[in-house]
Amino acid sequence: MPNAYISGTGFYVPPRVVTNDDLVKTYGIDTTHEWIVQRTGIEERRFAEEGVGCADLALPAAEMAIEQAGIKKTDLDMIILATLSSDHCFPGSGVYLQRKLGLCEGSNAKFVPCMDVRNQCSGFLYSLGTATSMVKSGAMKNVLVVGSEVHSAALDLTTRGRTVASLFGDGAGAVVVSATEEDRGVRTWKLGADGRHADILAQKIWDISKRPFIPNDANGVGQVQPEMMWAQMQGKTVFKHAIERMAMVLMEACMAEGITGENIDLFVFHQANLRINQYLQQMLGIPDSKVVHNIQRYGNTTAATIPILLAEATRSGKLKKGMKVAMVAFGSGFTWGAAIVDW
Ligand code: ACO
C-alpha cells in the first residue's frame, strides 16, 4: 500500500485589501478596529472584485500546487474542491475548476472525477482524508485538493450583519496529495460531526421543504428575507464548541499515532478566531514557535485557511521536509477534523 504525501502546496488571495477601518469608511458599518482586533485578532482581509468566483480563485492556487508537486495537470487523477461559497447551487465548483485548468480540451483532455465537499471550515480536512484514502487504496496517484471561498459577495456588509461580516475574507489554498513509497505522508486523519448544532451557524438561503423553495412575489420573482439571505451565527456557542472539539480531535489523532503534542513540530489550526487558537494553545501548552497564523491578514477564509497556511509556511521555511505537522479544524455543522502528517 503506498503512502499519501503532500507533494505540492499553493495559494491565492485577491489583491484588494479591506482593513477594519475600511469596513467603517467604505461600508458604513458601526464597528471599530479595536473591537475586531480584540475579539478576533483580524486586522484586514481580502475581497475579490465582482465577476470573480470560487473557481477563479481556486485556479491560481491549484496551478501553484501542481507546479510545486512537479507534475503536469494531466497527471491529476481527481479534483476535490471544498467550499461553502460555490459559484452556483449546482453543479459544484470542481467541474468549473477542471475546465479552467484546461483539462476538458484538446490533447490535454482528461475527464477526471471532480467532487465538491460542503463541510465549511472542516472542508479541507474532510477533503484531505478523502484524497488520502483514494491514494492509499492505489486507485489514484495524484489528487488535487483545493479550498476556495468568495465570502465577500455573501456578507451582510451593514451594521446589521457586523458580527459575521467582520470575520470572513476571500482566498484559496491547494495541495496535491500524491502516492509515494517513501516513509512519510498523512499518517492519520480523524473527522467528526454533531448535527444537533446544525442551525447554530447556517446560511439558509432557501428551504427546499417549502413550495416554492424561495417565496415568490406576485410576478414570480424570488423574495429572500435578510435572515435567510445572510449567514446567521450564535458566536459564543461556536467559540465554546470549537475549543472543546478541536482539543478533543487533536488528542484523538495523537493517540491514534501513539504520540503527544510534544512530538508535533508545527500546529496548523483553522483560522476562525485568533482567540480560539490562543485558548487552545494555552490549554494544551503549545509554544508560539510551533504555531502559524494568518487570520490577522486574511480573516477567516473557511475551507482555504489550512492550505493557505501550508503554502505560506513551506515558502517561508517554517515548514520543512521531515517535520511532524498537526492540522485541526472546526466549523458549521458542527463538523471537525484533525490530521497528522509527516511532511
Ligand atoms: N463591532 C462592534 N460591535 C460588534 C461587532 C462588531 N464587528 N459584532 C458584534 N458586536 C456587538 C454585538 O452587537 C453585541 O452588542 P450588544 O451587546 O449591544 O447586543 C456585542 O458586540 C457582543 O456581541 P457578541 O456576539 O456576544 O460578541 P462575542 O464576544 O461573542 O464576539 C465573535 C463575537 C467575535 C463573533 C465571537 O463570538 C466568535 O468569534 N465566535 C466564534 C465564531 C466563529 O468561529 N465562526 C466561524 C466558524 S467557522 C465556519 O464554519 C464558517
Boltz pocket constraint, residues with backbone or C-beta under 6 A from the ligand:
constraints:
  - pocket:
      binder: B
      contacts: [[A, 30], [A, 31], [A, 32], [A, 35], [A, 36], [A, 39], [A, 40], [A, 119], [A, 120], [A, 121], [A, 122], [A, 162], [A, 163], [A, 164], [A, 166], [A, 167], [A, 201], [A, 233], [A, 234], [A, 235], [A, 236], [A, 238], [A, 239], [A, 242], [A, 272], [A, 273], [A, 300], [A, 302], [A, 330], [A, 331], [A, 332]]
      max_distance: 6.0
